[in-house]
């Protein structure tokens, strides 16, 4: 009777051992926390990790300490290198997670190292300011039908310096709909003071008699004007009119026209000036070659 009562317990124990041996697992897992110097050697922490029961007390990690995990990954009880091997840290309040890859070898040996001074740069701020110890889970998996390993192995309590203010979370920049922006455009450019415009106008008008007087002194022959207009009336008329029209465009541009209003009209009148000017100059050249000038 006593033997038969022990038989169910033995069968359950054997099933548990067979289940532990199948799938991905780890063996010879050692976790250690140490700091540099003599103080680090005195206060060093070292313990073994179990594949089914997490450590009873949280592992404390200080400002200048380094946490190291060394283990051997196994598949169905045989040491082997997994395709995926991570140490996952999870905030128990918010559920935020961060993973650290294990550097495994072909023999299945693997380790993961990280220090709080480095993790403060790599870990999200929410993990550093968590009110509870972080839940550490070991993940081992690979291709194929072998069952993956994902168990809670210990809790990690990250201690920050109480004399240093904790980092604050800054909301990341996200692209989306923003508030309405009221644009304020510059006022349209205005003409200069009227007094200055009048002064320049008087100066230009006063220069016209001086221009005609200079032509007379230089020997301009106005008697050929009827003959020139009779030989090429259209060319001379268009050429002279286009020059006056260009001056009128400049005046309108100065007064109230914009640049986009002036350029098309100026382009058309400029083309008329070029074509009529060529014909007018040809007529003048013909009289010069005939010795009339």
Backbone torsions as a table, in degrees:
resi	resn	phi	psi	omega
1	UNK	NA	-42.3	-179.1
2	UNK	-63.5	-38.9	179.6
3	UNK	-66.8	-41.9	-179.5
4	UNK	-67.1	-28.0	177.7
5	UNK	-73.2	-28.5	178.6
6	UNK	-82.0	-15.5	-176.0
7	UNK	-65.1	-45.5	177.6
8	UNK	-60.1	-39.6	179.3
9	UNK	-63.8	-39.2	179.0
10	UNK	-66.4	-38.2	178.7
11	UNK	-66.2	-40.6	177.8
12	UNK	-64.6	-42.1	178.5
13	UNK	-63.1	-42.2	179.1
14	UNK	-64.7	-38.3	177.8
15	UNK	-64.8	-39.5	178.5
16	UNK	-64.3	-39.6	179.2
17	UNK	-67.0	-41.0	179.5
18	UNK	-65.3	-38.5	178.9
19	UNK	-67.3	-38.3	178.6
20	UNK	-66.5	-32.8	-177.7
21	UNK	-77.8	-23.5	-179.2
22	UNK	-88.3	149.7	179.9
23	UNK	82.4	-176.2	178.7
24	UNK	-79.3	143.1	179.9
25	UNK	-158.4	-171.4	176.3
26	UNK	-140.8	162.0	-179.4
27	UNK	-142.3	154.1	177.0
28	UNK	54.6	47.4	-179.6
29	UNK	-89.0	122.6	-179.7
30	UNK	-121.6	130.2	174.9
31	UNK	-113.0	135.5	-178.5
32	UNK	-141.4	147.1	176.1
33	UNK	-128.2	125.9	-177.8
34	UNK	-146.0	160.9	176.6
35	UNK	-126.6	165.3	-179.8
36	UNK	-76.2	149.9	175.2
37	UNK	90.0	-176.6	-178.7
38	UNK	-68.2	-35.6	179.3
39	UNK	-64.0	-33.9	179.1
40	UNK	-69.8	-38.5	178.5
41	UNK	-66.2	-35.4	-178.8
42	UNK	-71.3	-37.8	-176.0
43	UNK	-103.2	26.2	-176.5
44	UNK	-72.5	148.1	178.5
45	UNK	-119.9	139.3	180.0
46	UNK	-152.6	136.3	-178.3
47	UNK	-159.3	166.3	177.8
48	UNK	-97.6	145.0	177.5
49	UNK	-99.2	139.9	177.4
50	UNK	-101.6	150.8	-178.8
51	UNK	-83.9	-8.0	-178.2
52	UNK	-132.9	-15.3	179.9
53	UNK	-126.6	120.8	177.7
54	UNK	-71.2	162.4	177.5
55	UNK	-60.3	144.2	-175.5
56	UNK	-70.7	-31.7	-179.1
57	UNK	-115.5	146.4	177.4
58	UNK	-64.1	145.7	175.1
59	UNK	-84.0	123.0	-177.5
60	UNK	-91.7	132.9	-179.8
61	UNK	-125.9	113.8	-177.2
62	UNK	-87.0	-173.6	-175.3
63	UNK	-64.2	-41.3	-174.3
64	UNK	-109.2	16.8	-177.7
65	UNK	-98.8	158.4	-179.7
66	UNK	-123.2	132.7	176.9
67	UNK	-100.7	134.9	-179.0
68	UNK	-134.5	137.4	175.5
69	UNK	-124.6	127.0	177.3
70	UNK	-123.5	128.9	-177.5
71	UNK	-149.7	171.7	173.6
72	UNK	-121.9	118.1	179.2
73	UNK	-79.7	140.7	-179.2
74	UNK	-130.6	147.6	172.9
75	UNK	-123.2	115.0	-175.6
76	UNK	55.2	39.5	176.1
77	UNK	86.3	-7.5	-178.6
78	UNK	-105.7	133.4	178.3
79	UNK	-60.0	130.0	-177.7
80	UNK	-157.5	154.6	-179.8
81	UNK	-86.8	120.8	178.7
82	UNK	-79.2	157.2	177.3
83	UNK	-74.4	-32.9	178.6
84	UNK	-129.0	129.8	178.9
85	UNK	-146.3	115.0	-175.5
86	UNK	-138.8	151.5	165.4
87	UNK	-106.4	118.3	-175.2
88	UNK	-105.5	126.2	175.9
89	UNK	-106.9	132.1	-174.5
90	UNK	-130.5	131.8	174.4
91	UNK	-77.5	121.5	-175.6
92	UNK	-73.3	-16.9	179.4
93	UNK	-85.0	-48.4	-173.4
94	UNK	-103.4	-16.9	-176.8
95	UNK	82.1	5.4	179.3
96	UNK	-69.1	137.9	-175.2
97	UNK	-126.6	152.9	174.4
98	UNK	-145.4	139.5	-176.7
99	UNK	-113.9	149.6	174.9
100	UNK	-124.7	119.9	-178.2
101	UNK	-72.4	142.5	173.8
102	UNK	-90.2	133.6	178.7
103	UNK	-86.5	94.4	-175.4
104	UNK	-95.9	156.0	177.4
105	UNK	-111.2	172.9	-179.8
106	UNK	-62.0	-28.8	-179.6
107	UNK	-76.0	-6.8	-177.5
108	UNK	96.6	-10.0	177.2
109	UNK	-66.8	140.0	-179.0
110	UNK	-154.2	159.2	177.3
111	UNK	-155.6	157.5	174.9
112	UNK	-136.2	129.3	-179.0
113	UNK	-122.5	138.1	168.4
114	UNK	-162.5	146.7	179.7
115	UNK	-114.4	156.6	-178.4
116	UNK	-65.5	-33.2	179.0
117	UNK	-62.5	-33.9	177.0
118	UNK	-81.4	-39.5	-177.4
119	UNK	-67.2	-26.0	176.7
120	UNK	-63.9	-22.4	175.8
121	UNK	-90.2	-32.7	-174.9
122	UNK	-91.9	-34.5	-177.6
123	UNK	-80.1	149.3	172.5
124	UNK	-62.0	152.7	-178.2
125	UNK	-62.3	-31.4	-178.3
126	UNK	-61.9	-32.3	178.5
127	UNK	-72.9	-34.8	-179.8
128	UNK	-72.5	-27.9	-177.3
129	UNK	-104.7	18.4	-178.5
130	UNK	-67.0	143.4	-179.8
131	UNK	-81.6	-14.9	179.7
132	UNK	-121.9	159.4	174.6
133	UNK	-60.8	148.2	-180.0
134	UNK	-76.7	139.7	179.5
135	UNK	-85.8	119.8	-176.9
136	UNK	-101.4	124.9	-179.6
137	UNK	-123.6	136.4	178.3
138	UNK	-98.7	130.1	-177.4
139	UNK	-119.7	123.2	176.5
140	UNK	-132.7	128.6	-178.9
141	UNK	-161.8	165.7	178.5
142	UNK	-160.3	-178.7	177.6
143	UNK	-69.7	161.5	178.7
144	UNK	101.4	-171.4	-176.1
145	UNK	-94.1	0.2	-178.9
146	UNK	-66.8	133.7	-177.2
147	UNK	-67.4	135.3	-179.2
148	UNK	-75.7	162.5	177.8
149	UNK	-111.8	127.4	178.2
150	UNK	-151.2	90.1	-177.4
151	UNK	-128.2	151.8	173.9
152	UNK	-75.2	122.1	-174.3
153	UNK	-110.9	-30.1	177.0
154	UNK	-167.4	171.9	173.7
155	UNK	-112.1	142.1	-176.7
156	UNK	-116.3	121.7	178.6
157	UNK	-105.6	107.1	-179.2
158	UNK	-89.1	119.6	-179.0
159	UNK	-98.2	127.0	177.2
160	UNK	-103.6	163.2	-179.8
161	UNK	-71.9	120.5	-179.6
162	UNK	-67.3	-20.6	-179.4
163	UNK	-83.1	-9.4	-179.6
164	UNK	-109.7	132.8	-179.6
165	UNK	-64.2	139.0	179.5
166	UNK	-69.1	144.4	179.0
167	UNK	-63.4	145.6	-179.7
168	UNK	-100.2	145.7	179.4
169	UNK	-78.0	128.1	177.0
170	UNK	-108.7	126.7	-178.5
171	UNK	-63.2	127.3	-178.5
172	UNK	-69.8	156.7	178.2
173	UNK	-74.4	124.1	179.2
174	UNK	-124.8	137.7	-178.6
175	UNK	-85.3	129.2	-179.8
176	UNK	-172.4	-168.3	-179.0
177	UNK	-71.6	129.6	179.8
178	UNK	-110.2	175.4	178.9
179	UNK	-68.8	160.7	-178.4
180	UNK	-67.5	137.2	178.8
181	UNK	-109.8	123.6	177.5
182	UNK	-94.3	111.0	-178.3
183	UNK	-80.2	139.4	175.6
184	UNK	-115.2	108.6	-177.3
185	UNK	-89.4	154.2	176.9
186	UNK	-69.4	150.2	177.1
187	UNK	-69.0	151.8	179.2
188	UNK	-60.8	140.8	179.6
189	UNK	-62.6	141.7	-179.5
190	UNK	-112.4	160.6	177.6
191	UNK	-69.7	163.3	-179.6
192	UNK	-70.5	178.6	179.1
193	UNK	-57.7	143.2	-177.2
194	UNK	-61.9	-35.9	-176.3
195	UNK	-62.0	-41.3	179.8
196	UNK	-68.7	-38.2	178.2
197	UNK	-63.2	-41.4	178.5
198	UNK	-64.8	-39.1	179.3
199	UNK	-61.7	-44.3	179.9
200	UNK	-69.4	-36.3	177.8
201	UNK	-61.8	-45.7	178.1
202	UNK	-61.4	-39.0	-180.0
203	UNK	-63.9	-41.8	-179.6
204	UNK	-67.8	-44.9	-179.9
205	UNK	-63.5	-38.7	179.3
206	UNK	-67.3	-24.1	-180.0
207	UNK	-79.2	-15.2	-178.7
208	UNK	-64.8	-49.3	176.4
209	UNK	-59.8	-34.7	178.5
210	UNK	-64.9	-38.2	179.4
211	UNK	-64.8	-46.2	179.3
212	UNK	-65.5	-39.2	177.2
213	UNK	-61.8	-38.1	178.4
214	UNK	-64.8	-38.3	178.4
215	UNK	-62.6	-41.8	179.7
216	UNK	-64.3	-43.4	179.5
217	UNK	-64.6	-32.4	-179.1
218	UNK	-83.8	-1.9	174.9
219	UNK	95.6	29.5	177.0
220	UNK	-66.2	132.6	-175.8
221	UNK	-102.3	93.2	-178.1
222	UNK	-76.1	-11.8	-179.8
223	UNK	-69.5	-18.4	179.7
224	UNK	-83.8	-3.5	-177.6
225	UNK	-61.0	-47.1	177.6
226	UNK	-60.8	-39.2	-179.4
227	UNK	-67.6	-38.4	-180.0
228	UNK	-67.1	-44.5	179.8
229	UNK	-68.5	-29.2	177.6
230	UNK	-72.9	-35.2	-178.6
231	UNK	-74.8	-40.3	-179.6
232	UNK	-141.6	72.5	-175.7
233	UNK	-65.8	-39.5	-177.0
234	UNK	-67.7	-45.3	-176.4
235	UNK	-63.7	-48.4	-178.6
236	UNK	-66.1	-39.2	-179.2
237	UNK	-66.3	-44.8	179.7
238	UNK	-66.9	-38.4	-179.5
239	UNK	-63.7	-47.2	-179.7
240	UNK	-67.3	-39.6	179.6
241	UNK	-67.0	-37.4	179.9
242	UNK	-66.2	-34.9	177.0
243	UNK	-65.5	-43.6	176.7
244	UNK	-64.4	-38.8	178.8
245	UNK	-64.6	-37.4	177.3
246	UNK	-64.6	-39.1	176.5
247	UNK	-64.7	-38.1	177.1
248	UNK	-65.0	-36.6	177.6
249	UNK	-64.0	-42.1	177.8
250	UNK	-61.2	-38.0	179.2
251	UNK	-66.1	-43.9	179.1
252	UNK	-65.5	-37.1	177.2
253	UNK	-64.2	-39.1	177.7
254	UNK	-69.4	-33.0	-173.5
255	UNK	-81.4	-60.0	-177.7
256	UNK	-150.4	-3.4	179.6
257	UNK	-76.7	153.1	172.3
258	UNK	-94.3	171.3	-178.8
259	UNK	-64.1	-36.8	-179.2
260	UNK	-72.8	-23.0	174.5
261	UNK	-80.0	-33.4	-176.3
262	UNK	-77.4	-40.0	-171.4
263	UNK	-62.1	-45.5	179.1
264	UNK	-61.5	-43.2	-179.7
265	UNK	-66.6	-41.7	178.9
266	UNK	-63.2	-35.1	178.3
267	UNK	-65.0	-42.2	179.5
268	UNK	-65.7	-47.2	-178.7
269	UNK	-67.2	-34.5	176.9
270	UNK	-63.9	-38.3	177.2
271	UNK	-65.9	-39.8	176.8
272	UNK	-63.6	-40.2	179.3
273	UNK	-62.4	-42.6	-178.7
274	UNK	-65.7	-46.8	-177.4
275	UNK	-69.2	-47.7	-180.0
276	UNK	-69.2	-34.5	177.8
277	UNK	-64.0	-38.0	178.4
278	UNK	-63.5	-43.6	178.5
279	UNK	-66.5	-40.3	-179.9
280	UNK	-65.5	-41.7	179.3
281	UNK	-67.9	-32.6	175.7
282	UNK	-64.1	-39.0	178.0
283	UNK	-66.0	-41.5	178.1
284	UNK	-64.0	-39.9	-179.7
285	UNK	-65.2	-36.1	179.9
286	UNK	-64.1	-38.5	178.2
287	UNK	-72.2	-31.7	177.6
288	UNK	-68.7	-41.5	179.6
289	UNK	-68.0	-26.6	178.0
290	UNK	-81.6	-1.8	177.8
291	UNK	80.2	16.1	-179.6
292	UNK	-86.6	-5.7	-179.7
293	UNK	-119.3	NA	NA
